[in-house]
Amino acid sequence: MGYRQRLEAAIERARGQIADPEALDRTLTRLVDDGHVPPARAAALRAELPAHLERSGYVLGHLGAHLGIAMVFAFDVIPLPLGTISRVLWVAGNRGVETLRGNRARARVHSIGVLAIAAIPLLGYAAYLLPLRRDSAELSFLLANHAWLARTGRTYEQLVAGARPGVRRLARWLVPAYGAADQVR
């Protein structure tokens, strides 16, 4: 299978996994069990989840694309430079396309902040959590935990708790803690 076919297949697989309601529900249950989300708020979030996913579909597609790029380059000999270059080109290219189409709202999704995060090795795969948190801070919190749990068996909250102070600040800036999620807009 050629590069383009591998990339397209990986992107479609990642897009399907990132917004799987059943898997997100299991992640939400885990976050409640670990004490990161209050049970009452989890019930409300479950009810709101379809609307959150629908409203954020465009951003989720691009987040899925970045996770797909991660899958493609995870087993390459030189994954960091190729993955980073691919993410940066993805953001810049999509901003250019949406600008040419005259769709300013979509062009803003591919902001300089997203481009800057995309250029950071490893962290860049989560660059589209930045515009997602503007649309739905709770959904970005849930998806960050879901993606990290699927990849490592640990939640994003566990990653943050065990990280060095600089990494912790950056991780919290990208995805605020659940209680702080209401403050992001």
C-alpha positions in Angstrom: 0.0 0.0 0.0 1.4 3.4 -1.0 1.9 6.4 1.2 -1.2 8.2 0.1 -3.4 5.1 0.7 -1.9 4.4 4.1 -2.4 8.1 5.1 -6.1 8.1 3.9 -6.8 4.8 5.6 -5.2 5.9 8.9 -7.0 9.2 8.8 -10.4 7.5 8.3 -9.6 5.0 11.1 -8.6 7.8 13.5 -11.6 9.9 12.7 -13.9 7.0 13.4 -12.2 6.2 16.7 -12.0 9.7 18.0 -15.7 10.3 17.9 -17.0 6.8 18.8 -19.9 7.5 21.3 -19.6 4.2 23.0 -15.8 4.5 23.6 -16.3 8.1 24.8 -18.9 6.9 27.2 -16.4 4.3 28.6 -13.8 7.1 29.0 -16.3 9.3 30.8 -17.2 6.4 33.1 -13.4 6.0 33.9 -13.1 9.8 34.6 -16.0 9.6 37.0 -14.5 6.5 38.7 -11.2 8.3 39.0 -12.9 11.4 40.5 -12.1 13.8 37.6 -15.7 14.4 36.6 -18.7 14.7 39.0 -21.3 12.0 38.4 -24.1 14.5 37.9 -22.1 16.5 35.3 -21.2 13.2 33.5 -24.9 12.4 33.1 -25.5 15.8 31.6 -22.4 15.5 29.3 -23.6 12.1 28.1 -26.9 13.7 27.1 -25.1 16.7 25.4 -22.5 14.6 23.7 -24.2 14.1 20.3 -24.8 17.8 20.0 -21.1 18.5 21.0 -19.9 16.0 18.4 -22.1 17.4 15.6 -21.2 21.0 16.3 -17.5 20.2 16.4 -17.4 17.9 13.4 -15.1 20.1 11.3 -12.5 20.4 14.0 -12.8 16.7 15.0 -12.1 15.8 11.3 -8.8 17.6 11.5 -8.0 16.2 14.9 -8.6 12.8 13.4 -6.4 13.6 10.5 -3.5 14.5 12.9 -4.0 11.3 14.8 -4.0 9.5 11.5 -0.7 11.1 10.6 0.6 9.8 13.9 -0.5 6.2 13.0 1.2 6.5 9.6 4.5 7.8 10.9 4.6 5.8 14.2 6.5 2.9 12.5 8.7 4.9 10.1 12.4 5.1 10.6 12.4 8.8 11.1 8.8 9.5 12.4 9.4 12.8 14.2 10.5 15.0 11.3 8.1 13.4 8.8 5.1 13.6 11.2 5.9 17.2 12.2 6.4 18.3 8.6 3.1 16.6 7.6 1.2 18.2 10.4 2.5 21.7 9.7 1.7 21.3 6.0 -1.8 20.0 6.9 -2.5 23.1 9.0 -1.0 25.6 6.5 -2.6 23.9 3.5 -6.1 23.8 5.1 -5.8 27.4 6.2 -4.9 28.4 2.6 -7.8 26.4 1.1 -10.4 27.8 3.5 -9.1 31.3 3.0 -9.3 30.9 -0.8 -12.9 29.6 -0.3 -13.7 32.7 1.7 -14.7 30.7 4.7 -13.1 32.8 7.5 -14.6 30.8 10.4 -13.0 27.6 9.1 -9.7 29.4 8.2 -9.5 30.5 11.9 -9.6 26.9 13.0 -6.2 26.5 11.4 -4.7 29.4 13.4 -1.2 30.4 14.1 -1.5 28.8 17.5 -2.6 25.5 15.9 0.3 25.8 13.5 2.8 26.5 16.3 1.6 23.5 18.3 1.6 21.3 15.2 5.3 22.1 14.8 6.2 20.6 18.2 7.2 16.9 18.0 4.8 14.5 19.6 2.6 17.2 21.2 1.7 18.5 17.7 -0.7 15.6 17.1 -3.1 17.2 19.6 -2.9 20.7 18.0 -6.6 20.7 17.0 -7.6 20.4 20.7 -6.9 24.2 20.8 -9.8 25.2 18.6 -11.9 22.4 20.0 -11.6 23.8 23.5 -13.1 27.1 22.2 -16.1 25.2 20.9 -16.5 22.8 23.8 -14.0 22.7 26.6 -15.7 19.6 28.1 -15.4 17.8 24.8 -11.7 18.7 24.4 -11.2 17.4 28.0 -13.0 14.2 27.2 -11.3 13.6 23.9 -7.8 14.3 25.3 -8.4 11.7 28.0 -10.0 9.3 25.5 -7.1 9.5 23.0 -4.4 9.2 25.7 -6.3 6.3 27.3 -6.6 4.5 23.9 -2.9 5.0 23.2 -1.3 4.4 26.6 -3.9 2.8 28.9 -3.6 5.9 31.1 -5.8 9.0 31.1 -4.6 12.5 30.2 -5.1 13.4 33.8 -2.6 10.8 34.9 -0.1 12.1 32.3 -0.5 15.6 33.6 -0.2 14.5 37.3 3.1 12.8 36.6 4.6 15.4 34.3 7.3 17.9 35.0 6.1 21.4 35.8 6.8 22.9 32.4 5.1 20.0 30.6 2.2 20.2 33.1 1.6 23.9 32.4 1.7 23.3 28.6 -0.7 20.3 28.9 -3.1 22.3 31.1 -3.0 25.2 28.7 -3.9 22.9 25.9 -6.6 21.0 27.9 -7.7 22.7 31.1 -8.7 20.5 34.1 -12.4 19.7 34.2 -13.3 22.3 36.8 -11.3 25.0 34.9 -12.9 24.0 31.6 -15.8 26.4 32.1 -13.4 29.3 32.1 -12.0 28.7 28.6 -13.7 30.7 25.8 
